[in-house]
Amino acid sequence: MTEALKVRVHKKSREKKTNRPFVLAAVMLAMFMSAIEATIVSTAMPAIAFDLGSFSLYSWVFSSYLLMNAVTVLIYGKLSDLYGRKPVLIIGIAIFLIGSILCGFANTMEMLILFRFIQGFGAGAVMPIASTIVGDMYTKEERAKIQGYLSSVWGISAVLGPAIGGLLVQYVSWKYVFWLNIPLGILATIALLLFLHEDIEKKKHDIDFLGAGLLFIGVSALMVVLVEGGVRWSWTSAPVIALISVSLFVFILFYFQEKRVKEPMMPFSLWNERSILVANLTSLTTGIMLIGVSSFLPAFVQGVMEQPPIIAGFTLTTMSIGWPIASMIAGRSLLTIGFRTTSIIGGVSLILGSIVFATMSPESGPIWAAFGSFLLGVGMGFTTTSFIVSIQSTVEWKQRGIATATNMFMRNLGSTIGAALLGGILNSSLISHLRSNGLEDSMDLDATNVLLNAEERNQLSESVRGVLQDGLTSSLHSVYWVVLLIGIISFVLILFLPKKEAS
């Protein structure tokens, strides 16, 4: 009887064993959904801004998504350590799909921003939990190699995303850009339900919801200041000072809250490891760079270079092609030249790509823009691969979810701050340009919408079109000089990575 019971238990355990190839496929599909979202929405944004109006809210379409992504990524990471990766990832995908469906039905920019909040709320689970599942299933040596497979997702999405986005915008409707996620999310969910099986210890847990709330308030207040400072409010106005004070105070409360609770949402003990500290700080700065290019490059290519959406999408495609190529190389070089040297190569490429954008002119053409995008993608591929594999090799299973999520949180936080900060710089520069040309009474920021549509642009007089294009060019140059400065800071941070790696 006992022997028969053992056989049944053994048979049951075999039936419940995770099927690694199928789970990897499901993870790659979920990551593809998230990756294609980044490139396809950026490609469609000029058309969306023209259709819905309110160019002054352009950066909020990215900021709203990134804010919820940044805030929830830590919660999802912690929940996955407590309750398992599978249920958390599936719930995240479901929320993401609901947000995607609603985005397609938006008929004002304000509605789109609201629905992007919902989409971002679900997106916070996708990338970190997918990466953590890979960290669970494979050893350190396997993880370094498997990054090549994961990075191929970015390459495929890079080719398909902007191309499909450009075609949908040009021949169908930008709404389908969001609805494209639905079949991808459903397929990934089915595969996870069928093939991923986890053995989670059942015990009572305390979720740090207060910490999550404090983080949301702190980041939100800071983001509003960065978007509206110098545009709607002066930098020394009462609302700006009040919001900065609230943000600073709440971040202090968040720090003490995380020190106090038994199961913190962000365990600061992880940051005592030098490699994790440097990786997280560098991810913050590279996040700013990433959003600075992906958000505003299509506006430069379409509005200044006067190229169609498909060409604008091509200039972003090269970044996502450079990323997986570099990531595949990094996965192999990590085991030979180490994390630090691999990261330094990425840091150099980030600076070179930023120089291309800072020196870009209307006459440079889309090929030059695509080259800068490719270099930035190479830099991101080398650095992100190094950071993720290094972090997952440093911590044990029960902290792997939150450690991976913390690193992605820092990159998302950088993108959130970057979208707000760089969007604020763009808007401030445009307002200054209109004032210097005596057009502040007859034109506002939304006048720039006209540059993003070929028919409307061609109806402008030569002088008005020249003024608007000069304003957009100089404003985007201001953005890219800041991106270059952030690239230099990223490289300096990478130099602080320990020369000797933990085994």
N, C-alpha and C positions, 0 to 999 in steps of 0.2 A: 504493500500500500504506500509506504513511504517512498519507495523507489519509483512507483508510478507517478506520485505527486511531483517528484523531482523532474521526471521526464516532461510532465505537463508544464511545469514552471520554466524549464529550459526551452521548450518549444515556444511558449508564450514570449520569452525574452528575445528569442530569435525573430519572432514575428514583429516585435516592437523595435527592432534595431533600426537605427537611422540609415536610410539609403543615401550615402554621401553624394554620388553623382547627381541624383535627382534633386536633392536639397540644394546642391551648388547651383544647379540650373534654375531653381526657384529663386534663390538669392540673387542670381545674376539678372533674372527677369525683373525682380523688385527694384534692383539698383538701376536697371535700364529705364524703368518707369520714372525714377527720380532724376536720372541723368538727362533724359530726353526733355524733361520738363524745363530744365535750366536753359538749354539751348533754344528750344522751340518757342518759349514765351518771349525770350529776348528778341528773337527774330520777328515775332509778331507784334511786339509792343508799339513800334511806330504806326502800324495800321490800326491797332486798338486805340491809341491816343488820338488819331485822326477821327476815328469813328465815334468815340465816346466824348471827345473833347477833353478839356482840363489838363493841358500839358504840365501845369504847375503841380499836378498830383502824380506825374510820371513815376517819380522815385518811390512813391508810397505803394505802388503795385508790387514792387520788389521788397520794400521795407516791411510791409504787413506780413507777407509770407515768411520772410527771414526772421522776423521778430518771434512769431509763434514757433517756428522751427527751432530757433536758438533756445527759447525758454523750455520747450517740452522735451528736447533731446536728452537732458539730464534726468528728467522724470522717467522717461522710457528706459534709459540705461539702467537706472536703479531698479525699476520694476522688473526688468529682464533678469537681473541678478537674484531677485526675490522669488519671482513666479515663473521664470523660464522665458526663453527667447520667443518661442512659437506663438503663444497667445498675444503677447505684446506687439509683435510684428504684424499679425493679422488684424488686430484692432487698429493699428496705425494705418495700414493699407486701406481699410474700410473708410476711415474718416477722410483720408486723402482723396478717395474716389468720390465721396459725397461733395467735398469742396470743389473737385474738378467739374462735376456735373453742374453745380450751381454757377461756377465761373462762366460757363458757356451761355448761361441764361442772363447774365448781367447786361443791363442796358444803360447804365451810367457808370462813370469811373468810381464813384463812391460805393456802388453795389459790388463792383469787381474787387475793390480793396477789401470789403467786408468778407466776401467769399474766399479771397486769398488768405485771410486769417484762418478760416476753417481748413483750407488746403494745407497750410503750413503747420497747423495743429497735428495733422496726421503724418505729414512728411518728417516730423521730428523723430519718428520711430524707424523709418525705412533704412537710411544709410548706416547709422550706428549699430542697429541690431543685426542687419545683414552682415556687416563686417565682423561683428562679435560671433555670429554663428560660424563663420569661417574660422575664426580664432579658436573656437571650441573643437571643431572637427579635425583640424590639421596641426601638426607639430610646427616648431619654429622654422625648420628647414623647408617643410612643405608649404608653410604660409608664405615664405619669401617667393617661392615659385608660383604659387596659386594666384598671387597678385597679378601675374600676367594675364590669367584668365579673366579676373575681375576687371582689369583695366581694358580688356577688349570690349567690355560693355560701353566704356566711354568712347572708344573708337567708333563702334557701330552707331551709337546714338549721335556722335558728332557728324557722321556722314548723313544719317537718315533724318535727324532732328531738324536742323536748319533747312535742309532740302525740302522735307515734307512741310515744314512750317511755311516756307516761302511759297510753295505750290498752293497750300490751303488758303493762305492770305490772298494770293493773286487770283485764284480761280474759283474758290468756294467761299469760305468764311473763316475768320480767325477763331470762331467759336469751337470749331473742330480741333483746334490746337489743344484744348483742354479735354475734350471728349475722347481723344486718342488714348488717354490713360486707362479708360474703363476696361477694355479686353485684357490689357497687360496686367492690371491689378487682380482681375478675377483668376487668370491662369496661375499667377504666382501664389495666390491664396489656396487654390485647389491642390497644388503641388506640395505646399507646406503642410496642409492638413493630412495628406496621404503618406508623406515620406519622412517627415521630421518627428522624432520621438525623443522625449527628454525624461530624465529621472530626477525630479526636483524634490528636495527635502521639504515636507509639509510642516510649517511652523508659523506662529503668529508674527507679523511684521508691523513696524511702525513706519508709515510713509510720511516723509517730510513735506507736507503740503504747504506749511507756513513758509518754508524756505523757497518753494516754487513760487508762491505768491509774491514774496519780497523781491525775488529776482525779476519777475514779470514787471512789477511796478518800477523798479530801478532802471531796467533796460528801456522800458517804454518812455519814461520821463526824459532820459538821455536822448533817445531817438527823436522825440518831438523837438527838442532844442536844436539838434543838428540839422533837421530838415527845415524848420521854420526860422531859425536864427539868421539874422541878416536879410531875410526875405519879408516875412510878415511882421516879425518883431526885430527891433534892434538888439544887438548883443548885450547892451547894458539896460534893457527894459526890465520891468518888474516880472513879467511872465518867465523870461529866460532865467533870471537870477533865482526865482522861486523853484523852477523845475530842476535846475542844476543842484540846488540845495536839497530838494527832495530826493533826487537820484543818489547823491553822495550819502545822505543820512540812511537811506534804505539799504545801500550796499554795505554800510557799516553794520547795520542790524543783521543783514544776511550773513556776514562773516561770523558774528557771534552766535547766530542761530545754528550755523553748521558746526561750530565748535561744541555746542551744547548738546545737540540731539544724539541719540544712540546710533541711528542709521541715517547719517546726513545725505542729502541729495548730491552734494559735492564734497567728498571727503578730502580736506586739504592736506591730509597726511600723504596722499599720493604725490603732492607737489614737492615733498621733501626729496624725492628722487630727482637728481639734477637733469637727467635726460628727459624726463617727463615735463619738468618745469620749462626747459628750453623749447621742447616740441610744442607745448601748449601756447607759449608766448609767440612763437614764430607762426603758428597756425592762425593766431589772431591777426597778425599783420598781413599774412598771405590772403586771408579772407577778405580784407579790405581791397587788396589788389585785384582779386578775382572778380568781385562785383563791379569794380571800377571799369573793367574792360567789358565784361559780359553785358552790363546794363546799358552802357553809353556808346559802345562801338557801332551798333546798328544805326544810331541817330547820326553819327558822324558820316558813315558810309552813304546813308540815304539822304540826309539833309544837306550835307556839305559837298560830298563827292557826286551827288545826284544819281546814285545807283539804285536799281530795283531791290526789293526785299530778298530775292534769291541770292544776289551777290553779297548783300549784308550778312545773310546766313552763312555764306561760304567763308567770310572772314572770321566768323566765330567757330566754324567747323575745324579750322586748322588748329585752334587751341585744344580742342577735344581729341584731335588726332595726335598732337604732340604729347599730350598727357599720358595715354596708354603706352605709347612707344617708349617714353622715358620710364614709365612705371615697370614695364617688362624688363628693361635693362637694369633698373634699380633692384628689382627682385633678385637678379643674379649677382649683381655687384655687392649687395649687402653682405653676402657670405664670403666675399674675397677682399674687398677694400674697406668694408665696415660702414656703419651707419653715418658717422661724421663726414667722411670724405664724399659719400654718396649725396648727403644733404648739401655740402658745399657746392658741388657741381650744380645742383638745383638752384642754389642761391645766386650763382653767377648768371644763370640763364634768366632768372627773374629780373635782374638788373638790366640785362641786354634787351629783353622784351619791352621793358618800361621805357628805355631810351628811344626805341623805335616809335612808340606812341607819343612821347613828348616832342619828338621832332617831326611828326607827321603833318603834312599840309594837304590842302585840297588837291594839289597836283600830284601828290605821291601815288595815288591810285589804290585800288583795293588789294593788289598783290602785296604792297608794302604793309598795309594794315593786317593782312593775313599772316605775313611773316612775323610781325610782332606778336600776334596772337599765338602762333606756333611756339615761339620762344617762351612765352609765359606758360603755355601748356607743358612744355618740357620741364620748366622749373617746378611747376606744381606736381608733376609726376614723380620726379626724384624726391622731393621733400615729403609729400604725403605718404608715399609708400614706406619711406624710411621711418617716419614717425609712428605709423600704425603698427608695423611689425615690431619695432623697438618697444613700444608701450605694451603690446600684448605679450611680449616675451618677458617683460619685467614683473607683471602682476600675476596672481593666481586666479582660478576660475571665478570665485565669488566676487572679485573686483574687476574682472575683465570687461564686463558690460559697462560699468560706470566709468572705467578708465578710458575705454574707447569712445564712449559718449562725451566725456569731458573734453577730449581732444577735438572732436567734431563740433562740440558746443563752442569752443574757442574760435574755430574757423567760421562757424555760423554767426557768432557774435561779431566777429570782424566784418563779415559781409553785411550784417545788420547795421553796424555803425558806419561802415563804408557807404552803403546805399544812402543813408541819411546824410552823412557828412559830405560826400561827393555830390549828392543831389543838391544839398544846400549851397555848395560852392558854385555849381552850375547855374542855379537860379539867381544867386547873388551877382554873378558875373554878367548874366544876361540882362538883369535889371540895370546894372551899372552901364552896360553898353547902350541900352535904349536911352538912358538919361543923357549920356554924352553926345548922342546924336539928336537930342531934342524930340524923341519919339515916345516919351513916357506917358503923354496924355492921349496919344492916338493908338498906341499898341501896348499890349501886356505880354506876359510870358506865354500865354496860350497862342499868340500870333505865330510862334515857332511851329505849331502844328502844321501850318501850310507847307513848310519845307519838306514834310515827311510824305507828301502825296504829290506825284509827278504832275497830275492835271492841275491841281490848285497852285502848285509852284510856278508852272508855266504861265499862269494868268497874272502873276505879279509883274510890276514894272521892273526894269533892270536895276534901278537905283534901290528900290525897297528890298528886292531879293538880295542884292549885294550887301545891304546893311544887316539883314537878318542872318545871312550866311556868315558874314564876318563875325557877328556876335556869337553865333553858335560855335564857330571855329575857335575863337579866343577863349570862350567859356570851357570848351572841352579840353583845350590845351592846359588850362588851369587845373582841371581834374587830373590830367595825365602827369603833370609835374608833381602833384601830390602823390600819385601812384609810384613815381620814380623814387621819391623820398622814402616812401614806405618800403620799397624794394631794397634800398640800401640798409634800412633798419633791420629788415629780415635777414640779410646776409650777415650783419654784425651779430645778431642773436645766434645764428647757426654756429658761428665760431666758438661760442661758449659750450657747445656740446662736449661731453667728456671724451677724451682721446681713447680712454680704455673703456671697453664695454663690459657690462655685467654678463656673466655667462648664463 
